[in-house]
């Protein structure tokens, strides 16, 4: 357990940040799943539409440093390549 007031405050903040990051990471996974599901249907225009919507989610979460910007770029690149392959 934290002994100083500063350490207790940091522990409280860490719990809040962890909960927020967990929620945003879940939102990211959901966005990626939506695109993969659209790709699986085989409809290229629908997949592009869903991809455009999820790109902003991926960028926002990378900007908030929940995931690294290169990881976000890798997700977007692979999803884009999968759409182009349709």
Buried (B, 14 or more C-beta within 10 A) or exposed (E): EEEEEEEEEEEEEEEEEEEEBEEBEEBBEEBBEBBBEBBEEEEBEEBBEBBEEBBEBBBBBBEEEBBEEEBBEEBBEEBBEBBEEE
